[in-house]
Amino acid sequence: DLYNEIYGALYQQATDKDDVSTQCRALCAMSYHFISKKDYDAAKQSAEKAYDTLHSAGDSAATNIDRAFCLQCMSRVTWHSSEEPTDKDRAMVLAKRALDIFKSSLGLRSVQTLYANELYGWMLMQKESYQTARHYYNVSDFLVRELLDEHPEMLHGYDCRRFIWDGLYLFARATDTAKKASDVANKYYGDHPVSATMALRLCESIIKRGSLNDAIDAS
């Protein structure tokens, strides 16, 4: 409730000042919060309101970055609230459009671009397009490694990488990736379910290499 009140107030303040960019981002932030609560109807309403705000503002008030944020938000909502297989395909189209805008406007080293790249790679992995997902993750792999300590939210992408290497039977690489994710989780979260999940993934990867004793040590 406090989260929604903060971003609701931010949205209202931006509306009073005709600040289209802040309006859009506040609405997207609220939409992401609703997604985390699995309230997909509310998430969709916030995302659609952000889209309508940008559309009504016209090219003079809206920037490409604003559109990319909005497209990325719409892609997440569409993916999580999908009822038909074609909905996920539409979500991927929106995510790819957002990624292309971020990449052309901000460059590959931008945090926004990296998050968009991670999202698209995750969607590809969910569709079991492992080789294509591998390509997108490889593009940002070294940059993410540099930022992982500062942006532990990207751990999810590292778990996706581990899953891809497992799917491609590259178990040694999967183990190395799982080890990095586990180390960062322990450093940032400490005694936390996230750390436990990453430790479990590491044990699973070690077992697939045939080393049960090493897996016991890691646990």
N, C-alpha and C positions, 0 to 999 in steps of 0.2 A: 504494500500500500504506500509506503514512504517513497519507494522508487517511482511509482506512478505519479505521486504528488509532485515530486521534484521535476520530472520531465514534463508533466502537465503544466506546471508553473512556467517552465522554460519555454514551452510551446506558446503559452498565452502571451508571455513577454515578447517573444519573437513576432507574434501576430500583431501586437500593438505597434511594433516598430517596422512592420512590413519586411522582416528579415526572413526571406523564403528559405535560405539555406539552413538556418537554425530550426525553423519550423519542421522542415523535412527530416533533419537528423534527430530531433526530439521524438517525432512520431515513429521513426524507425527504431529508436532505442526502446520505446514502449512496446513496439511490435515484437522485438527480440525477447523482451521480458515475458510477454504473453506466451511466446513459443516455449520458453523454458518452463512455464506453468502448464503447458499443453492446452491453453485456452486459445485454440486456433481461430475461432470466430472473431474474438477480440483482436488477435494478431493480424488477421486479414483486414479488418476494418481500419486499423492504424496504418497498415502498409498502403492500402488503397487511398486513404486520406492524404498520405504523403505524396503519392503519385498524382492525385488530382490537384494538390497544391502546386506542384511543379508544373503540371500541364497548364493550369490556369495562369501561372505567372508569366509564361512565355519565355523566349530565348534571352530577353534582356535581363531578367531577374534570376534565371536558373543557369547554373554552370554544368559543364560535363561531369564534374566530380559529384555534384548533387544528384544528377541522374544515375550515376554509377552506384551511389549509396542506396538510392531508391530501388534500382533494379536488383541489387544484391539482397535487399530486404524482401522484395517480392519473390525472389527465387527461393529463399528459405521458407517463407510462408507457404508457397505453392508446393514445395517438396513435402513439408511436414503435414500439410492438410490434404494431400493428394488422395483421391478416391479412385482414380482411373490411372492405368499405366501411362497414358499420354500426359497426365499432369506432371509426372516426374521428368518427362522429356521436355516439357515447357519450362520447368524449373531450371533444367540444365542450360537451355537456350538463354534464359535471363541471366544466369550466373556467368555464362561465357561472355555475354555482352558487357556485363559489369567489369569483368576481368580485363577485357580488351580496352575499355575506357580508362581504367586505372593505369594499365600498362602504358598506354600512349600518352596519358596526361601527366603521370607521376613518375614513370619509370619502374623498373623491376625491383629496385632496392627499397621502394616505399613500403612501409608496414601495411598500408591499405591494400596495395597490390599483392603482397604476400598472403594476406588473409583471404583475399579473393581467389588467389591461386590454390590455396589450401582447400577452400570450400569446393571449388570445381573438381579438384583431384579426389576429394572425398566422395562427391557424387558419382564420379566415374568408377570409383572402387565399389560403391554400392551397387552399381549396374554390372559389376564383374568385368569391366573393361580394364583389366589389370595392366596390360602393356601401355595403353594410352594414359592411364592414371600414373603409371611409373614415369612416363615422359614428363608430365606436369610437375610431379614431385621432384624429379631430378633437376628441373629448371631452377627451383628455389631451394634446393637441399642445403647448399653451403650457406646461403644467406640466413635460412632458418636456424641453422646450427649456431650462427653468430648471435641471434636474437633470442634463443630459447630460454636463456637464463632470465632475460628481462620480460619475456612474454610467455610464461609457462602455459598459457591457454593453447599454445601451439602443440602441446603434448598430444592432443587428440590427433593431429596430423601425423605425429611420429608413430602413434599406434596404428594409423592407417598404413603407413609405410611398412611396418612390421607385418601387417596382414597381407599386403601385396607380395612381399618377399616370400611369405609362407605359401601364398597361392601359386607363386612361380617356382616353388621348391628351392628357393635360395635361403636355406635355413641358417647358414652362418651369418649372412647379411641381416636376416631377421633378428638374430640374437644380438648383434652389435647395436641395431636400432633400438631394440627393447631395453638394452643395458643403458643407453644414453637417456631414454625416457624415464627409466626407473631412478637413475641418479639425480636427474633434475627434479623429479617429483619429491624425492626424499629431502632434497635441499630446500625446496620452496614450501612444500606442504607439511613436511614432517610426518607425524603419526596421523594419517588421514586416509579416508577411503580411496582417494585418488592414488596415493602412494601404494596402497595395498593392491589396487587394480593393476598398476604398472609392474609391481613385483610379480603378480600372478602371470601376466603376459610374458615376463622374462623367463619364469620357470617353464612355461609352456614351450617357449622357443628353445630353451636349452634341452628339454626332453626330446624335442624333435631332432636334435643333433645326436641323440642316443646317449646322453650323459646324465643318468639319473642322480648320481652322487653330487654332481655340480649343481643340479637343480635343487637338491635338498640344501646345499650350502647357501644358495642364493635366497632360499625362502627364509 
